[in-house]
Amino acid sequence: MATEEEMPAAAAAAAAPAGGGGDDAEMRDAASPSESDSDSSDSDDEGAAGADELRIQALEQALKEQPLDYETHVQYIQCLRKSGNIEKLRAAREEMNKYYPLTPKMWLEWAKDEISLSTSEESFGDVVKLYERGVQEYLSIRLWRDYLDYVEEHDPSVSQCTPAGLSKMRDLFERAITAGGLHVTEGSKLWAAYREYEMAILITISDENDEEKAKQVQRIRTLFHRQLSVPLAEMESTLVEYKSWEAEQGNANDPGSTFDGVPSNVTSAYKKANDMYNERKQYEDQLSNAGASEADKLQEFLKYLKFEESSGDPARVQVLYERAVSELPVSSDLWMGYTSYLDRSLKVFERAVQCSFPTIQEYLNVYLTRVHSLRRRISDGLDFQLIRQTFMDAAEFLSPQLGTKELLHLNAYWAKLERNLGKDLAAARGVWENTIKKSGSVLEVWQQYISMEMEMGNIHEARSLYKRCYSKRFAGSGSEDICHAWIRFEEENGTLDDYDLAVKKVTPRLKELMMFKSQEEAKEEAYSMLNDNSNADDSYQKRKAGKMTNKQQPPAKKRKENPPKSAKSSDDQRSKAQSGHSAAIAAVEVGDVAREKVEASTEMKVDSDSRTGNTGSNEPKPSFYNDKCTIFVSNIDLKANEDDLRRFFSDIGGVTAIRLLRDKFTKKSRGLAYVDFSDNKHLDAALKKNKQKLLAKKVSIARSDPSKGKKNWEAGPSSKGHDNLPQSGDDGAKAPGSSRSDKEVPKGDVKITGKNTQFAPRSVVKPLGWTTKEEKPDGGAGELKSNEEFRNLLLKK
């Protein structure tokens, strides 16, 4: 039967004169009719072109009215291809492919049309994309063969046999074998093409490279063995070809004996595959009947499919279904049977969920793939409840482990399908409300919820969401962002009263946020100065100790500087406590100054806003953190940031703020953080995560106790076994906060009371071992005239 391309040529041949001969007069007489026939032919061509154009217009109109008419799409593409209008032809093919998969023949025609027009290397990639789309839609051995030949001929890396080209071509062949290698009648063509390619590579390997040549020979041998284990047509000829090839490699065998020289395992696999082929041969013979109608062919396919399903090999059943829908693409019975079989027998989704994947993201991908598949079947009458149930299972199974970003992706997709496919706005809102319960401190959750309401035109509901979330505490600048977003929302959608109300509520909130930010900066500055003072004191003590060690001293003093171990430890503790106390006093002073600056700047800002009219009548007073519902987290990995901490506590929820302590100059994490919670219930749950890993380090979690810290600041440093220094008294001892300097204390006029002498001058410290008045050298009140007298006393002892 002539194709569409051959029909014009056949018509022209039929119109030509059947015979020839005659004299010149006859030829002259025939000249005039010939010219007349030529003119008539031109007019006929013009008439045919006009008819084709009318036909194209009629089909275009029909597609506007019925865009899902399969046959009209096919006829429209055929007419455009005949007319040569390539731009319209491309658009028509793309339009049809939006609704239906194209047949293998249509993909082949499309690829050939594009190849004939290709003029640059860029067009190679476009053609490859077309082939990829085609082999994904239907199983076609012819399409795979054309794809393989095109890449082998036009890809420079493949034609030059580079390592990358060899790997690329072998991967493509393996994909082809996986897709169509089980096709009983035509699968052997793919296997043969694969072997021929590897044999061509073998020829290019030089004889000196024995190792590489041996590897290539083994690669070809493996291909033979694989093919001989698959039930395919013409298995006997493949076995003969294999034995002949082995003989060429020097492995002699008897051609008269079927399995001489064939490994025993290959022989066993071949016999089993041959038996399987013989069982299927009768079905293949019925399908090969070219004169059978589509109804008869459908019945034969159904019989064949029933046999394969009874055999219990899902891969073979799937390949046969692919063959059937490729030949009968508009058979609803085949498509329904195919999808029903996949759901009933393969159970890919259930098996995938039971697998052990290394990351939670892979489980999420499995659930989303399942939803994508179900969504595409809604038009076939699938119940939306199946999609909803899949989302519910995913949320229940994955929510405790998912990060904020992944959980937001899952719930946003769920709400979108509830609204668009399920036509249930209440269910979509329910998805977002449940998300807010778990991650209400995440700004993006509120933003997407508001965006959904805006898309639906629900201005009142969107405004209600802004009123609910503007006062919440979000990470980073999120709190400020949501306030400004509400103002913009009312500017674009609200009345003047709505706008005034938003300004009235947002203005004090912004002031509060500014004050909090200033307070945090002041705290960081105070902590930084505390660390700097501590480091300076430590350095000073080390330098002082070094100088005293190097200095030449009398034997008596050397003995004094090497006291017993317990005494040395006590001295170290006193030294550290003294330096720590000094640093603490400095930090408190810095904190007071910083707080005054914060309050002054806040008052100036508030006054400025009042003058410009951006303040409300009921403004909340600025508040500072009191850490009433806060935990302190230590031993944090230095690479961790606020988002990592938020994900760490995402399974319990309730996080309202995270304060990660950073170095003032480098801005790097110090491994410490404060985490605020909305209530004690969430805080108690957070405490149970103590010693759990965050980025491969076990973190320590304890409840923050601001009252304990306040007492320590007020009482000053103390060491074990000693009482705090007196602040004032009749004995004349100087309190740490006193303005009186050490130089102002009269020499010999200081008396020590109590046991704590860590801050007293060395000349008035009671020597070790004195416990009663009788042991004192002068029997008096325990005063020493000088250090010389003290040394003499030690020598007497």
Summary of the structure (lengths in Angstrom):
residues: 797
radius of gyration: 44.8
end to end distance: 130.6
largest distance: 167.8
contacts: 2097
relative contact order: 0.03
helix: 67%
strand: 4%
